[in-house]
Amino acid sequence: MSLITTFSTWLVPCLIAVVLLYGTLKKVPSYDAFVEGGKEGFSLAISVMPFLVGMLVAIGVFRASGAMDALTHLIRPLMSAIGMPSQVLPLALMRPLSGTGALGLMTDLVKTYGPDSFVGRLASVMQGSTDTTFYVVTVYFGAVGIHRIGDALKVGLLADLVGVISAVCIVTWAFG
């Protein structure tokens, strides 16, 4: 086994052991704290569920209605101007909406064009440099009761745009 494989195999068990040892030294009832955290996590998951279902339904309606295709067609000339291939445009549009949907699109691009192609590399970098902004805002803000999300949404979408443009620039510079 290589050093990286051995390290990754033992990393999580060692981390758990360190946390348990630290808790024992600090006289923290580790098992009770673990169970309490599990209870809190379960109740948080239940409280987030309506926001998650609403977001997934909205994404499904957006894609099924043809709005995604129309938006892609509308934005395509602008993306071509910055050197972004039209094949990755649906990924750039889907990423702020759905991590799973974007991962599916990226996987399809990598299978179609290859992982070492410009499109495959760009899709991979774009997937890593952007976030699921609408999901984060809807689920996390909804879970803690924040209703005024306008500024956070604007900043998140701006960060996604910067991530897309940066991905294009970096991949073009490194592999162009």
N, CA and C atoms as a LAMMPS dump frame, in Angstrom:
ITEM: TIMESTEP
0
ITEM: NUMBER OF ATOMS
528
ITEM: BOX BOUNDS ff ff ff
-5.0000000000000000e+02 5.0000000000000000e+02
-5.0000000000000000e+02 5.0000000000000000e+02
-5.0000000000000000e+02 5.0000000000000000e+02
ITEM: ATOMS id mol type element x y z
1 1 1 N 0.838 -1.194 0
2 1 2 C 0 0 0
3 1 3 C 0.874 1.245 0
4 2 1 N 0.4 2.245 -0.683
5 2 2 C 1.162 3.494 -0.732
6 2 3 C 0.982 4.267 0.565
7 3 1 N 1.819 5.235 0.749
8 3 2 C 1.771 6.062 1.96
9 3 3 C 0.44 6.814 2.061
10 4 1 N -0.046 7.353 0.934
11 4 2 C -1.311 8.098 0.929
12 4 3 C -2.472 7.176 1.292
13 5 1 N -2.5 5.969 0.742
14 5 2 C -3.575 5.018 1.036
15 5 3 C -3.556 4.633 2.513
16 6 1 N -2.39 4.367 3.035
17 6 2 C -2.275 4.013 4.457
18 6 3 C -2.722 5.177 5.335
19 7 1 N -2.278 6.37 4.994
20 7 2 C -2.656 7.56 5.756
21 7 3 C -4.167 7.762 5.746
22 8 1 N -4.777 7.674 4.568
23 8 2 C -6.219 7.911 4.482
24 8 3 C -7.015 6.808 5.171
25 9 1 N -6.495 5.601 5.185
26 9 2 C -7.182 4.498 5.867
27 9 3 C -7.216 4.714 7.377
28 10 1 N -6.142 5.249 7.919
29 10 2 C -6.042 5.401 9.369
30 10 3 C -6.44 6.782 9.881
31 11 1 N -6.66 7.729 9.015
32 11 2 C -6.939 9.095 9.44
33 11 3 C -8.203 9.202 10.297
34 12 1 N -9.324 8.682 9.814
35 12 2 C -10.589 8.815 10.553
36 12 3 C -10.557 8.055 11.881
37 13 1 N -10.125 6.788 11.919
38 13 2 C -10.065 6.118 13.23
39 13 3 C -9.148 6.828 14.228
40 14 1 N -8.027 7.348 13.757
41 14 2 C -7.124 8.07 14.659
42 14 3 C -7.747 9.379 15.141
43 15 1 N -8.448 10.062 14.258
44 15 2 C -9.124 11.303 14.645
45 15 3 C -10.187 11.021 15.705
46 16 1 N -10.956 9.962 15.524
47 16 2 C -11.968 9.584 16.517
48 16 3 C -11.302 9.241 17.852
49 17 1 N -10.199 8.51 17.79
50 17 2 C -9.487 8.149 19.021
51 17 3 C -8.96 9.385 19.739
52 18 1 N -8.447 10.346 18.995
53 18 2 C -7.935 11.581 19.604
54 18 3 C -9.076 12.351 20.274
55 19 1 N -10.221 12.441 19.608
56 19 2 C -11.364 13.155 20.191
57 19 3 C -11.835 12.454 21.468
58 20 1 N -11.936 11.141 21.429
59 20 2 C -12.361 10.395 22.627
60 20 3 C -11.345 10.531 23.76
61 21 1 N -10.072 10.463 23.436
62 21 2 C -9.026 10.616 24.451
63 21 3 C -9.068 12.016 25.058
64 22 1 N -9.228 13.042 24.221
65 22 2 C -9.317 14.417 24.706
66 22 3 C -10.542 14.591 25.605
67 23 1 N -11.672 14.022 25.186
68 23 2 C -12.882 14.09 26
69 23 3 C -12.706 13.403 27.344
70 24 1 N -12.023 12.276 27.339
71 24 2 C -11.772 11.549 28.584
72 24 3 C -10.863 12.361 29.508
73 25 1 N -9.832 12.969 28.948
74 25 2 C -8.924 13.791 29.757
75 25 3 C -9.632 15.008 30.344
76 26 1 N -10.598 15.563 29.613
77 26 2 C -11.354 16.728 30.09
78 26 3 C -12.58 16.327 30.912
79 27 1 N -12.73 15.042 31.178
80 27 2 C -13.835 14.497 31.984
81 27 3 C -15.203 14.756 31.346
82 28 1 N -15.268 14.706 30.024
83 28 2 C -16.52 14.873 29.288
84 28 3 C -17.115 13.482 29.073
85 29 1 N -18.389 13.288 29.414
86 29 2 C -19.016 11.989 29.137
87 29 3 C -19.227 11.834 27.623
88 30 1 N -18.257 11.246 26.952
89 30 2 C -18.217 11.221 25.484
90 30 3 C -19.437 10.553 24.869
91 31 1 N -19.84 9.404 25.399
92 31 2 C -20.98 8.701 24.814
93 31 3 C -22.255 9.523 24.964
94 32 1 N -22.464 10.1 26.13
95 32 2 C -23.652 10.93 26.345
96 32 3 C -23.653 12.152 25.411
97 33 1 N -22.488 12.759 25.233
98 33 2 C -22.38 13.904 24.321
99 33 3 C -22.668 13.467 22.887
100 34 1 N -22.205 12.275 22.521
101 34 2 C -22.455 11.743 21.182
102 34 3 C -23.949 11.523 20.958
103 35 1 N -24.618 10.919 21.931
104 35 2 C -26.055 10.663 21.813
105 35 3 C -26.83 11.975 21.753
106 36 1 N -26.457 12.942 22.578
107 36 2 C -27.126 14.245 22.56
108 36 3 C -26.939 14.933 21.212
109 37 1 N -25.738 14.86 20.657
110 37 2 C -25.487 15.431 19.333
111 37 3 C -26.309 14.739 18.254
112 38 1 N -26.467 13.431 18.388
113 38 2 C -27.298 12.689 17.437
114 38 3 C -28.753 13.126 17.509
115 39 1 N -29.248 13.359 18.711
116 39 2 C -30.628 13.837 18.873
117 39 3 C -30.81 15.21 18.226
118 40 1 N -29.854 16.105 18.46
119 40 2 C -29.925 17.438 17.871
120 40 3 C -29.843 17.37 16.351
121 41 1 N -28.969 16.512 15.837
122 41 2 C -28.831 16.349 14.395
123 41 3 C -30.105 15.829 13.757
124 42 1 N -30.764 14.884 14.421
125 42 2 C -32.008 14.33 13.896
126 42 3 C -33.104 15.383 13.876
127 43 1 N -33.225 16.15 14.951
128 43 2 C -34.266 17.186 14.972
129 43 3 C -33.971 18.287 13.947
130 44 1 N -32.702 18.59 13.715
131 44 2 C -32.339 19.566 12.693
132 44 3 C -32.706 19.03 11.308
133 45 1 N -32.434 17.753 11.064
134 45 2 C -32.78 17.152 9.77
135 45 3 C -34.284 17.215 9.525
136 46 1 N -35.071 16.973 10.553
137 46 2 C -36.531 17.039 10.42
138 46 3 C -36.974 18.48 10.131
139 47 1 N -36.362 19.45 10.792
140 47 2 C -36.768 20.842 10.586
141 47 3 C -36.358 21.361 9.21
142 48 1 N -35.316 20.797 8.618
143 48 2 C -34.826 21.233 7.319
144 48 3 C -35.627 20.589 6.177
145 49 1 N -36.272 19.486 6.438
146 49 2 C -36.937 18.703 5.387
147 49 3 C -37.909 19.51 4.525
148 50 1 N -38.809 20.342 5.056
149 50 2 C -39.717 21.093 4.176
150 50 3 C -38.985 22.028 3.21
151 51 1 N -37.905 22.656 3.674
152 51 2 C -37.133 23.552 2.815
153 51 3 C -36.443 22.759 1.708
154 52 1 N -35.931 21.597 2.052
155 52 2 C -35.261 20.745 1.081
156 52 3 C -36.234 20.25 0.009
157 53 1 N -37.408 19.794 0.424
158 53 2 C -38.417 19.324 -0.531
159 53 3 C -38.851 20.468 -1.451
160 54 1 N -39.073 21.642 -0.889
161 54 2 C -39.462 22.794 -1.696
162 54 3 C -38.4 23.148 -2.726
163 55 1 N -37.137 23.106 -2.324
164 55 2 C -36.048 23.421 -3.247
165 55 3 C -35.956 22.382 -4.354
166 56 1 N -36.073 21.115 -4.02
167 56 2 C -35.996 20.055 -5.027
168 56 3 C -37.151 20.136 -6.016
169 57 1 N -38.341 20.462 -5.538
170 57 2 C -39.49 20.624 -6.435
171 57 3 C -39.262 21.817 -7.367
172 58 1 N -38.763 22.914 -6.831
173 58 2 C -38.508 24.097 -7.659
174 58 3 C -37.474 23.799 -8.749
175 59 1 N -36.439 23.062 -8.414
176 59 2 C -35.418 22.694 -9.399
177 59 3 C -36.022 21.797 -10.475
178 60 1 N -36.835 20.833 -10.065
179 60 2 C -37.492 19.952 -11.022
180 60 3 C -38.39 20.712 -11.981
181 61 1 N -39.145 21.656 -11.456
182 61 2 C -40.024 22.473 -12.302
183 61 3 C -39.197 23.333 -13.257
184 62 1 N -38.114 23.906 -12.774
185 62 2 C -37.245 24.749 -13.596
186 62 3 C -36.674 23.968 -14.778
187 63 1 N -36.218 22.758 -14.515
188 63 2 C -35.642 21.94 -15.592
189 63 3 C -36.719 21.403 -16.526
190 64 1 N -37.823 20.907 -15.97
191 64 2 C -38.874 20.292 -16.783
192 64 3 C -39.618 21.302 -17.643
193 65 1 N -39.669 22.54 -17.211
194 65 2 C -40.409 23.557 -17.957
195 65 3 C -39.669 24.024 -19.205
196 66 1 N -38.411 23.698 -19.301
197 66 2 C -37.616 24.17 -20.433
198 66 3 C -36.922 25.486 -20.149
199 67 1 N -37.112 26.026 -18.949
200 67 2 C -36.488 27.306 -18.595
201 67 3 C -34.964 27.192 -18.592
202 68 1 N -34.439 26.041 -18.188
203 68 2 C -32.986 25.838 -18.183
204 68 3 C -32.442 25.918 -19.614
205 69 1 N -33.115 25.274 -20.552
206 69 2 C -32.679 25.306 -21.948
207 69 3 C -32.789 26.713 -22.523
208 70 1 N -33.867 27.416 -22.205
209 70 2 C -34.044 28.784 -22.706
210 70 3 C -32.966 29.713 -22.157
211 71 1 N -32.675 29.589 -20.877
212 71 2 C -31.648 30.42 -20.256
213 71 3 C -30.272 30.1 -20.848
214 72 1 N -30.011 28.832 -21.068
215 72 2 C -28.753 28.419 -21.682
216 72 3 C -28.601 29.039 -23.065
217 73 1 N -29.656 28.993 -23.851
218 73 2 C -29.627 29.559 -25.197
219 73 3 C -29.413 31.074 -25.15
220 74 1 N -30.023 31.736 -24.193
221 74 2 C -29.921 33.188 -24.062
222 74 3 C -28.511 33.631 -23.665
223 75 1 N -27.879 32.893 -22.785
224 75 2 C -26.577 33.295 -22.229
225 75 3 C -25.402 32.806 -23.076
226 76 1 N -25.627 31.859 -23.964
227 76 2 C -24.545 31.248 -24.74
228 76 3 C -23.612 32.263 -25.421
229 77 1 N -24.097 33.335 -26.075
230 77 2 C -23.158 34.289 -26.717
231 77 3 C -22.227 34.977 -25.711
232 78 1 N -22.746 35.316 -24.547
233 78 2 C -21.917 35.95 -23.52
234 78 3 C -20.823 34.998 -23.045
235 79 1 N -21.159 33.742 -22.851
236 79 2 C -20.183 32.764 -22.379
237 79 3 C -19.109 32.503 -23.434
238 80 1 N -19.51 32.485 -24.682
239 80 2 C -18.534 32.303 -25.763
240 80 3 C -17.534 33.45 -25.778
241 81 1 N -17.996 34.647 -25.429
242 81 2 C -17.116 35.824 -25.421
243 81 3 C -16.012 35.704 -24.368
244 82 1 N -16.271 35.026 -23.277
245 82 2 C -15.234 34.87 -22.249
246 82 3 C -14.447 33.573 -22.426
247 83 1 N -14.726 32.839 -23.51
248 83 2 C -13.971 31.624 -23.801
249 83 3 C -14.499 30.374 -23.145
250 84 1 N -15.739 30.418 -22.72
251 84 2 C -16.335 29.254 -22.059
252 84 3 C -17.076 28.399 -23.088
253 85 1 N -16.705 27.14 -23.22
254 85 2 C -17.4 26.278 -24.178
255 85 3 C -18.872 26.12 -23.808
256 86 1 N -19.714 26.046 -24.816
257 86 2 C -21.151 25.948 -24.564
258 86 3 C -21.524 24.644 -23.854
259 87 1 N -20.666 23.638 -23.943
260 87 2 C -20.971 22.357 -23.295
261 87 3 C -21.038 22.463 -21.778
262 88 1 N -20.285 23.381 -21.176
263 88 2 C -20.272 23.492 -19.714
264 88 3 C -21.247 24.539 -19.187
265 89 1 N -21.925 25.232 -20.076
266 89 2 C -22.884 26.253 -19.644
267 89 3 C -24.012 25.683 -18.785
268 90 1 N -24.616 24.546 -19.155
269 90 2 C -25.639 23.991 -18.256
270 90 3 C -25.105 23.674 -16.855
271 91 1 N -23.856 23.245 -16.762
272 91 2 C -23.248 22.99 -15.454
273 91 3 C -23.134 24.279 -14.654
274 92 1 N -22.7 25.358 -15.307
275 92 2 C -22.568 26.645 -14.615
276 92 3 C -23.922 27.144 -14.114
277 93 1 N -24.971 26.875 -14.868
278 93 2 C -26.307 27.311 -14.456
279 93 3 C -26.914 26.39 -13.4
280 94 1 N -26.603 25.099 -13.459
281 94 2 C -27.19 24.14 -12.522
282 94 3 C -26.497 24.163 -11.168
283 95 1 N -25.211 24.455 -11.14
284 95 2 C -24.444 24.369 -9.894
285 95 3 C -25.04 25.188 -8.747
286 96 1 N -25.48 26.438 -8.947
287 96 2 C -26.076 27.161 -7.818
288 96 3 C -27.407 26.566 -7.355
289 97 1 N -28.038 25.764 -8.191
290 97 2 C -29.346 25.207 -7.852
291 97 3 C -29.26 23.861 -7.167
292 98 1 N -28.439 22.964 -7.701
293 98 2 C -28.443 21.589 -7.218
294 98 3 C -27.067 20.96 -7.329
295 99 1 N -26.531 20.531 -6.228
296 99 2 C -25.238 19.859 -6.235
297 99 3 C -25.314 18.517 -6.942
298 100 1 N -26.375 17.775 -6.704
299 100 2 C -26.533 16.469 -7.327
300 100 3 C -26.746 16.609 -8.826
301 101 1 N -27.585 17.549 -9.231
302 101 2 C -27.808 17.789 -10.653
303 101 3 C -26.534 18.221 -11.353
304 102 1 N -25.779 19.108 -10.708
305 102 2 C -24.522 19.58 -11.285
306 102 3 C -23.505 18.445 -11.364
307 103 1 N -23.472 17.594 -10.35
308 103 2 C -22.55 16.46 -10.376
309 103 3 C -22.901 15.508 -11.515
310 104 1 N -24.188 15.313 -11.752
311 104 2 C -24.618 14.48 -12.872
312 104 3 C -24.197 15.077 -14.204
313 105 1 N -24.362 16.386 -14.356
314 105 2 C -23.933 17.054 -15.585
315 105 3 C -22.419 16.971 -15.759
316 106 1 N -21.676 17.178 -14.686
317 106 2 C -20.227 17.105 -14.765
318 106 3 C -19.768 15.7 -15.132
319 107 1 N -20.38 14.703 -14.521
320 107 2 C -20.036 13.317 -14.827
321 107 3 C -20.282 13.007 -16.295
322 108 1 N -21.392 13.49 -16.811
323 108 2 C -21.703 13.278 -18.218
324 108 3 C -20.676 13.973 -19.12
325 109 1 N -20.276 15.183 -18.768
326 109 2 C -19.261 15.89 -19.556
327 109 3 C -17.93 15.151 -19.55
328 110 1 N -17.534 14.641 -18.388
329 110 2 C -16.269 13.918 -18.284
330 110 3 C -16.336 12.609 -19.073
331 111 1 N -17.474 11.921 -19.013
332 111 2 C -17.618 10.685 -19.794
333 111 3 C -17.609 10.971 -21.289
334 112 1 N -18.264 12.059 -21.695
335 112 2 C -18.378 12.383 -23.119
336 112 3 C -17.066 12.894 -23.695
337 113 1 N -16.419 13.829 -22.999
338 113 2 C -15.236 14.493 -23.555
339 113 3 C -13.928 13.988 -22.976
340 114 1 N -13.98 13.222 -21.894
341 114 2 C -12.775 12.701 -21.265
342 114 3 C -12.286 13.605 -20.149
343 115 1 N -11.662 13.014 -19.133
344 115 2 C -11.211 13.805 -17.981
345 115 3 C -10.042 14.728 -18.298
346 116 1 N -9.274 14.415 -19.341
347 116 2 C -8.123 15.24 -19.688
348 116 3 C -8.408 16.238 -20.793
349 117 1 N -9.67 16.324 -21.234
350 117 2 C -10.042 17.305 -22.252
351 117 3 C -10.229 18.667 -21.589
352 118 1 N -10.244 19.697 -22.403
353 118 2 C -10.479 21.047 -21.881
354 118 3 C -11.834 21.118 -21.183
355 119 1 N -12.867 20.535 -21.812
356 119 2 C -14.219 20.555 -21.234
357 119 3 C -14.246 19.772 -19.921
358 120 1 N -13.612 18.619 -19.882
359 120 2 C -13.583 17.815 -18.661
360 120 3 C -12.866 18.507 -17.526
361 121 1 N -11.741 19.107 -17.833
362 121 2 C -10.989 19.837 -16.8
363 121 3 C -11.76 21.06 -16.321
364 122 1 N -12.346 21.787 -17.277
365 122 2 C -13.114 22.974 -16.906
366 122 3 C -14.315 22.599 -16.047
367 123 1 N -15.012 21.543 -16.409
368 123 2 C -16.162 21.099 -15.618
369 123 3 C -15.731 20.709 -14.206
370 124 1 N -14.598 20.031 -14.091
371 124 2 C -14.107 19.619 -12.773
372 124 3 C -13.727 20.804 -11.911
373 125 1 N -13.019 21.757 -12.492
374 125 2 C -12.615 22.949 -11.734
375 125 3 C -13.84 23.779 -11.366
376 126 1 N -14.771 23.889 -12.295
377 126 2 C -15.992 24.655 -12.036
378 126 3 C -16.806 24.014 -10.908
379 127 1 N -16.881 22.696 -10.899
380 127 2 C -17.611 21.985 -9.847
381 127 3 C -16.995 22.26 -8.476
382 128 1 N -15.67 22.365 -8.437
383 128 2 C -14.992 22.597 -7.165
384 128 3 C -14.923 24.053 -6.742
385 129 1 N -15.119 24.978 -7.673
386 129 2 C -14.944 26.394 -7.329
387 129 3 C -16.258 27.163 -7.201
388 130 1 N -17.372 26.467 -7.283
389 130 2 C -18.682 27.098 -7.098
390 130 3 C -19.446 26.334 -6.027
391 131 1 N -20.596 26.859 -5.648
392 131 2 C -21.364 26.225 -4.577
393 131 3 C -22.835 26.175 -4.955
394 132 1 N -23.584 25.425 -4.18
395 132 2 C -25.03 25.287 -4.373
396 132 3 C -25.727 26.406 -3.612
397 133 1 N -25.613 27.608 -4.121
398 133 2 C -26.041 28.815 -3.418
399 133 3 C -27.51 28.778 -3.009
400 134 1 N -28.402 28.456 -3.929
401 134 2 C -29.826 28.44 -3.596
402 134 3 C -30.133 27.383 -2.541
403 135 1 N -29.478 26.237 -2.637
404 135 2 C -29.663 25.18 -1.64
405 135 3 C -29.203 25.665 -0.269
406 136 1 N -28.022 26.232 -0.205
407 136 2 C -27.474 26.707 1.071
408 136 3 C -28.382 27.764 1.684
409 137 1 N -28.774 28.748 0.88
410 137 2 C -29.61 29.829 1.392
411 137 3 C -30.969 29.295 1.842
412 138 1 N -31.583 28.448 1.022
413 138 2 C -32.914 27.927 1.353
414 138 3 C -32.888 27.05 2.589
415 139 1 N -32.016 26.069 2.592
416 139 2 C -32.026 25.077 3.668
417 139 3 C -31.45 25.634 4.965
418 140 1 N -30.258 26.189 4.911
419 140 2 C -29.61 26.612 6.14
420 140 3 C -30.248 27.858 6.739
421 141 1 N -30.565 28.831 5.904
422 141 2 C -31.21 30.021 6.434
423 141 3 C -32.616 29.683 6.931
424 142 1 N -33.312 28.828 6.196
425 142 2 C -34.647 28.416 6.628
426 142 3 C -34.619 27.661 7.945
427 143 1 N -33.587 26.848 8.146
428 143 2 C -33.489 26.05 9.37
429 143 3 C -33.302 26.913 10.609
430 144 1 N -32.64 28.041 10.459
431 144 2 C -32.405 28.9 11.62
432 144 3 C -33.342 30.094 11.652
433 145 1 N -34.274 30.152 10.699
434 145 2 C -35.313 31.173 10.74
435 145 3 C -34.941 32.517 10.157
436 146 1 N -33.94 32.568 9.307
437 146 2 C -33.571 33.829 8.665
438 146 3 C -34.434 33.987 7.42
439 147 1 N -35.157 35.084 7.33
440 147 2 C -36.085 35.287 6.214
441 147 3 C -35.593 36.326 5.218
442 148 1 N -34.746 37.224 5.632
443 148 2 C -34.233 38.266 4.734
444 148 3 C -32.925 37.76 4.132
445 149 1 N -33.025 37.161 2.962
446 149 2 C -31.875 36.485 2.36
447 149 3 C -31.324 37.209 1.132
448 150 1 N -31.896 38.343 0.785
449 150 2 C -31.539 39.029 -0.454
450 150 3 C -30.053 39.299 -0.616
451 151 1 N -29.432 39.893 0.378
452 151 2 C -28.013 40.245 0.263
453 151 3 C -27.14 38.991 0.231
454 152 1 N -27.462 38.023 1.051
455 152 2 C -26.68 36.78 1.056
456 152 3 C -26.794 36.069 -0.287
457 153 1 N -27.977 36.077 -0.862
458 153 2 C -28.18 35.446 -2.163
459 153 3 C -27.378 36.169 -3.25
460 154 1 N -27.39 37.493 -3.229
461 154 2 C -26.626 38.265 -4.211
462 154 3 C -25.132 37.97 -4.102
463 155 1 N -24.627 37.971 -2.887
464 155 2 C -23.199 37.715 -2.684
465 155 3 C -22.858 36.28 -3.088
466 156 1 N -23.718 35.332 -2.742
467 156 2 C -23.474 33.943 -3.117
468 156 3 C -23.449 33.745 -4.624
469 157 1 N -24.395 34.36 -5.322
470 157 2 C -24.419 34.239 -6.783
471 157 3 C -23.234 34.961 -7.417
472 158 1 N -22.827 36.091 -6.839
473 158 2 C -21.63 36.779 -7.329
474 158 3 C -20.397 35.89 -7.144
475 159 1 N -20.31 35.232 -6
476 159 2 C -19.192 34.316 -5.754
477 159 3 C -19.207 33.161 -6.755
478 160 1 N -20.395 32.662 -7.091
479 160 2 C -20.489 31.608 -8.106
480 160 3 C -20.016 32.113 -9.466
481 161 1 N -20.414 33.325 -9.827
482 161 2 C -19.982 33.904 -11.095
483 161 3 C -18.465 34.061 -11.13
484 162 1 N -17.897 34.547 -10.045
485 162 2 C -16.444 34.684 -9.957
486 162 3 C -15.782 33.31 -10.059
487 163 1 N -16.388 32.296 -9.433
488 163 2 C -15.855 30.937 -9.518
489 163 3 C -15.866 30.401 -10.937
490 164 1 N -16.936 30.662 -11.669
491 164 2 C -17.039 30.2 -13.062
492 164 3 C -16.004 30.912 -13.927
493 165 1 N -15.93 32.225 -13.809
494 165 2 C -14.971 32.99 -14.613
495 165 3 C -13.537 32.606 -14.255
496 166 1 N -13.274 32.437 -12.978
497 166 2 C -11.936 32.022 -12.542
498 166 3 C -11.579 30.637 -13.075
499 167 1 N -12.569 29.733 -13.059
500 167 2 C -12.329 28.386 -13.581
501 167 3 C -11.947 28.448 -15.052
502 168 1 N -12.683 29.253 -15.814
503 168 2 C -12.371 29.4 -17.24
504 168 3 C -10.96 29.967 -17.419
505 169 1 N -10.639 31.008 -16.68
506 169 2 C -9.322 31.638 -16.817
507 169 3 C -8.196 30.684 -16.405
508 170 1 N -8.35 30.017 -15.298
509 170 2 C -7.289 29.133 -14.793
510 170 3 C -7.102 27.93 -15.697
511 171 1 N -8.187 27.303 -16.114
512 171 2 C -8.065 26.128 -16.984
513 171 3 C -7.508 26.538 -18.354
514 172 1 N -7.923 27.69 -18.848
515 172 2 C -7.38 28.176 -20.133
516 172 3 C -5.89 28.454 -19.996
517 173 1 N -5.508 29.097 -18.899
518 173 2 C -4.087 29.399 -18.669
519 173 3 C -3.273 28.134 -18.476
520 174 1 N -3.779 27.198 -17.667
521 174 2 C -2.997 25.998 -17.335
522 174 3 C -3.009 24.945 -18.44
523 175 1 N -4.133 24.82 -19.146
524 175 2 C -4.246 23.723 -20.107
525 175 3 C -4.603 24.181 -21.517
526 176 1 N -4.859 25.502 -21.682
527 176 2 C -5.372 26.075 -22.913
528 176 3 C -4.664 25.695 -24.142
